[in-house]
Amino acid sequence: EGAALGTWDWNIESGDVKYNERWAEMLGYDHGELCNISNWKSLLHPDEKTRILEKVIDHLDGNTPVYQSIHRLKNKSGSWIWILDTGRVYKRDESGNPTRAVGIHLDITGRKEAEIALVKERALLLSLINSIPDLIFYKNHEGYYLGCNRAFEEFIGKSEKEIIHKTDSDLFPKDVADAFIKQDQSILDLGLSRRNDEWITYPDGRKVLVDTFKIPLSGPDNKIFGLIGVSRDVTHKKKMEEELLKIEKLESVGVLAGGIAHDFNNILTAVLGNIELAGFRFAKKDKDASELLDEAAKATRRAVKLTRQLLTFAKGDELIRDATDLPALIQEITEFVLHGSRVLCKYDFQDDLWMADADSGQISQVIQNIVINAKHAMEDGGTIQIHCENVEELMDIVKGSHHSGNFVKITISDTGSGIPEEFIDKIFDPYFTTKHKGSGLGLAISHTIISKHQGVMEVESSINEGTTFTLFLPATKKDEQTSEDQNSEGLFEQSAKILVMDDEQVVRDVLKIQLQTLGHDAETAADGEEAIDKYKQALEEGTPFDIVVLDLTVPAGMGGEETAQHIMSMDKDANIVVVSGYSTNPIMDNYREYG
């Protein structure tokens, strides 16, 4: 009674059981209220009853020295309590049959509930650890593994049971194990955490970069008894950091390319202008010289287009749209790319093909990227077929398209090696490439350009049969020649007084000579301030300029936009033409909105 134990004395022959008050109190009964073994059996939990009775019989048969069981009994209120039940037979008859047994009951409900709560908490903790994709493991002071999560099992290629009680030397190659052991020993000796990046290899040969963080484990006495480690796969993060660095480099290259293209474009303007002037003067005097100058002019114009491509690269996502003649653009780019190769190209353009509402420079880049890829896929030669046709309603042709209206469809097919099915969904991803050399940016940039045009870009491919790229670009039924005629409406057909503002001396000089050759009175200005002064002086003298040509971008000076505003404030009827070879300013595309 002093130990709060319930006692029982069982007369096995009669089935009667004597209990003390504590035994009855545990179950909420009065002393003497339960007096037979059948009463005890009726209180057993149904899930445990068979097991308990088997233990009792086993002991009564003499197979165990002591009967002991932990089980539940129902108290008088209907709830269950946990009991540690211990007893033994202490009297048998002459035949060895048990006649009497005694034992004790101990209420262990509090302890058992705490154990159950602990088991649940441990199960929850294990579930959380196993749901984490990071590799988690823990070892004792001697370097033996005590446990791990499923991610670590996958990495090792063994179950947790196979890993526990193993060391790094049992699981890894010697050089790897030695490095891990050295790291761990440093952590255990110094009691300090450690973090480092390391490459690991999975059983399937997959290599990943992990960020591993290890910390020492200490007991209540602050004595270190082991360590825990967490390794996170940072391969994708590292790749993204490298890609961001590449993007930053590309942006720097873009700025550099834009600057070079601008300066080079000014030089080409002077070269082309002078060639055209020379050609004009030799046209009737020397036919051979005139033809040579024509060829020089063509070559210079190709160089001008090259600078435009550099400017397209430099200006990024900015689009300057206009009615674009696709057949001419496609043929020019394709023939340039395929020049000197064993790849032929066949064209099929619809007779009344619409103009595309597009940025010709950026669409040239798209066509160039696709044709280059096709050429590389046909190293031994082959054929590219390019077909263009009108599409009156895109949503009827392209399933899932959110764009409606008139489009021009461009189909570019090759007879190359094709793209494997597992790669077809990745070819528009940045930096994805199947070529030994290449940045993996060409098709990604192309897809972005088409998307910026509110267009669609699709691909189909079959191994050893070829690949087909299909582009849909918004169409415009505006005729390019009509547009030019409309734009030229109102221009002076007789001699005019023209003011030219440009920051480059060579450009000013060649434009002045060209205009004078055409019979106009031309003056020049180096920046906006000089142009404003000359325009103001001409107004005051009563001989205003008929046309003002302004360079939009003037480094370290007043550019065309601000200059135009000043001139229009002096003369609302001023005729102003703004030009630029290096600007993404919306004025170039929406000039009417600026007056």
Secondary structure, 3 states (H helix, E strand, C coil): CCCCCEEEEEECCCCEEEECHHHHHHHCCCCCCCCEHHHHHHCECCCCHHHHHHHHHHHHCCCCCCEEEEEEEECCCCCEEEEEEEEEEEEECCCCCEEEEEEEEEECHHHHHHHHHHHHHHHHHHHHHHHCCCEEEEEECCCCEEEECHHHHHHHCCCHHHHCCCCHHHHCCHHHHHHHHHHHHHHHHHCCCEEEEEEEECCCCCEEEEEEEEEEEECCCCCEEEEEEEEEECHHHHHHHHHHHHHHHHHHHHHHHHHHHHHHHHHHHHHHHHHHHHHHHHCCCCHHHHHHHHHHHHHHHHHHHHHHHHHHHHHCCCCCCEEECHHHHHHHHHHHHHCCCCEEEEEEECCCCCEEEECHHHHHHHHHHHHHHHHHHCCCCEEEEEEEEEECCHHHHCCCCCCCCCEEEEEEEECCCCCCHHHCCCCCCCCCCCCCCCCCCHHHHHHHHHHHCCCEEEEEEECCCEEEEEEEEEEECCCHHHHHHHHHCCCCCCCCEEEEECCCHHHHHHHHHHHHHCCCEEEEECCHHHHHHHHHHHHHCCCCCCEEEEECCCCCCCCHHHHHHHHHHHCCCCCEEEECCCCCCHHHCCHHHHC
